[in-house]
Amino acid sequence: YIGDAAFELFARTHEAWPPKRLSIQQKNVVQMIRAETQAQMLEYLLLENNNNFQLTSTEFSYIRRGRNASSRRGPVRMQRAVYQSASALECLVGYLYLSDLDRCQKLLRHLVASLNSPEAKSKEKDIPND
């Protein structure tokens, strides 16, 4: 719950500068906070964990906790695994937001930068636009 709010606040703040038309800002924020995008971010974080952003064992435990805590059925429009991964990322963000705000901001900046990586660009084709 806190992770969802913190993630959306970061996304809205990130899109506030440089100024853009409000409709473009809103579209970008919605795309960033979609469960599919959050699942993609978590996958990137876990795959490249040995490189740029080292997760602690406590952070891994919050990822597991968030993945396991998601409801048995996610929203009808998406696969359960996507919903669980998005919940896991939000759990990690919520934990960091409450315990280490600087690290939370570093993580979110790192994840947003990952959206611009070549790997992410190639996967964008797989994410449906509602």
N, C-alpha and C positions, 0 to 999 in steps of 0.2 A: 504494500500500500504506500509506504513512504518512498520506496524506490521508484514506483510509478510516477509519483508527484515530482520527485527530485529529477528524474530523467526528463519529464516534460518541461519543467522549469529550465533545465539546462538547454534543451532543444530550442525553446522560445528565446532564451537569452542569446544563444549562438546565432539565431537567425535575425536578431534585431539589428545587427551591424554587419556590413554596410546596409543602409536603408534600401528596402525593396518595396514593391507594391504589396499591400497587405495580403492579397490573394496568393501571391507567390510565396510569401513568408508562411502562410497557413499551409499551403500545399507541401512545402519543404518540411515543416514541423510534423505534419501528419505522416509523411513518408518515413521520417526518422524514428517516430515512436511506434510505428506498426510492429506487431509481434514478429512478422517475418524478418524485418530489418534487425530487430533486437536479437533474434535467433542467429542471424548471420553474423552480427557483431560478437556474440558469445562464441560461436564456432571459430571466428578469426582469433579471438583472444586465447582460446584454448589451444589452437593449432600453433600459434606463434609464441606461446608463453615463454619459451626459453630465450627469446630475443629481446624485445623492447619493453615489455611490461611483465615483470615477474610477479606472479600471484603467490600469496602466502598460503600456508596450510589452512589457516582460519578462513581465508577468502574462498578456498576450494570447498570448505565445509559449508559455507553459506550458499555457494552455487548448488551443491548437492541438496541442501535443505530446501532451497527455493524450487528446484526441479521436482522434488518429491512432494512438496506441499501443494502444488497446483491441483486443481480439482480433477476428478476422474475424467470428466468431459470438458474439453475446452470449447470455445465457440464453434458453431457448426461450420463456419466458413474456412476453417484451417485444420491442419493435422494436429493431433495431440502432441506430438514431439516438438512441433514449432511452439505451441503454447507453453509447454514445459520449459523449453529453452529460454523463451522470453521471460517467464516467471523467475527462472534462475538468475538471469541477468538483473532483473529488477530487485531481487532479494539482495544480491551483492551490492548494488547501488545504494539501496536503503541502509544496509549495514555500514557501508563506508560513509554515507552522508551523516549518519548519527555518531560514528566513532572517529572518523578522520576525514574531515571535509577537504583538506588539501589533496589527499590521495584520491578521493572521490572525483574531484575536478580533473586531476591528471588522467584518471581512467577514462572519464567521459571524453576529454579532448583526444585521447589516444584512439578511442573507438570511433569518434566522428572522423578522424583522419583516416581510419581504416576503410571508411566508406569510399574514399577517393583512390584506394589502392587498385592496381590492375585486376587482382583477384576478385575484388568486390564488384568492379565494373562488369566482369564477365558473368557474375552470378545475378546481376540486376535483371537480366532477361528472364530468369526463373521466378522472380517475384511478381505475382499478379497485381495489377492496379485495380482497385475496386471502383 
